[in-house]
Every structure is written in C-alpha cells, then in structure tokens.
Amino acid sequence: MTTIMVALVLCLVCSVLVSAVAVGLKPQQVENQQLDRNKNILMAAGEVDGTANASAVEDKFADFETSIIDLHTGEFMSTEDLTANRIEDA
C-alpha cells in the first residue's frame, strides 16, 4: 500500500512541476515564435542570413512597415479588417 501511495505522490508532484514550468515558459515561447517568424520573413527578403541573432533580427525588422494584403481583393487590410480576422501583431 505504501508503494502505491509513494508512486501517486511522486506522480502528483512531478505533474505539478511540469505544469508550472510550462505555464512559466509560455511568454518566452510566444516571444520565440514571433522572433522566428520575423527572422524567416527577413531571410526570405534577403535581409539577414540564418545565423542572425535576436537583436539583429529585431533591429532589422523595426526598419520595415508591415502590411497585410487581402489576396481576394488585392487591397491592404484596414485595422478593422485585421481585428475582425483576429490578426493582432501585424
């Protein structure tokens, strides 16, 4: 019986630790996703290479004005269109 209790307590403690770490690292994960997206955009434009660090990507990306084009109409999307389509960081 004690073996089962030890196993249950150990599982509970480990699951709480893993959950806490996952929640704690979420902001860093979101930041890294945005950095990766920006780096890929700059690499496609030929502005940086694959070895560019985070500060170089942020500095170079700050020089650009980002706009989104609706491919159905060919028009730039307005702020209202972006909000309606849940595009927040454009």
C-alpha positions in Angstrom: 0.0 0.0 0.0 2.8 2.4 0.8 4.4 1.7 -2.6 1.2 2.9 -4.3 1.0 6.0 -2.2 4.6 6.9 -2.9 4.0 6.4 -6.6 0.9 8.5 -6.5 2.5 11.4 -4.6 5.5 11.3 -6.9 3.3 11.5 -10.0 1.4 14.3 -8.5 4.5 16.3 -7.6 6.0 15.7 -11.0 2.9 16.8 -12.8 2.6 20.0 -10.8 6.2 20.8 -11.5 5.9 20.1 -15.3 2.7 22.2 -15.4 4.3 25.1 -13.5 7.3 25.1 -15.9 5.0 25.0 -18.9 3.0 28.0 -17.7 6.1 29.9 -16.7 7.8 29.4 -20.1 4.7 30.3 -22.2 5.7 34.0 -22.6 9.2 33.1 -23.7 7.7 30.5 -26.1 5.4 33.2 -27.7 8.3 35.6 -28.0 10.5 33.0 -29.7 7.7 32.1 -32.1 7.4 35.8 -33.1 11.2 36.1 -33.4 11.3 33.0 -35.6 8.5 34.3 -37.9 10.3 37.7 -38.2 13.6 36.0 -39.0 12.0 33.9 -41.6 10.4 36.9 -43.3 13.8 38.8 -43.3 15.6 35.7 -44.6 13.0 35.4 -47.5 13.6 39.1 -48.2 17.4 38.5 -48.3 18.0 41.0 -45.4 19.6 38.5 -42.9 21.1 35.1 -43.1 20.3 32.1 -41.0 23.0 33.0 -38.4 21.5 36.3 -37.4 20.9 36.7 -33.6 17.8 38.0 -32.0 18.9 41.7 -31.6 20.0 41.8 -35.3 16.6 40.5 -36.4 14.7 42.9 -34.1 16.7 45.9 -35.3 16.3 45.0 -39.0 12.6 44.2 -38.6 12.0 47.5 -36.9 13.1 49.2 -40.2 10.1 47.7 -42.1 6.5 48.7 -42.1 4.3 45.6 -42.2 1.1 45.5 -44.1 -1.2 42.7 -45.0 -2.9 42.3 -48.3 -6.2 40.6 -48.8 -5.5 38.1 -51.5 -9.1 38.0 -52.7 -9.4 41.8 -53.3 -5.7 42.8 -53.7 -6.3 45.7 -51.2 -4.4 46.4 -48.0 -6.4 45.3 -45.0 -7.6 48.0 -42.6 -7.2 48.0 -38.9 -10.9 46.9 -38.6 -10.3 44.0 -41.0 -7.3 42.9 -39.0 -9.2 43.0 -35.8 -12.2 41.2 -37.3 -9.8 38.4 -38.6 -8.1 38.2 -35.2 -4.7 39.3 -36.6 -3.2 41.2 -33.7 0.5 41.6 -34.2 0.7 42.9 -37.8 
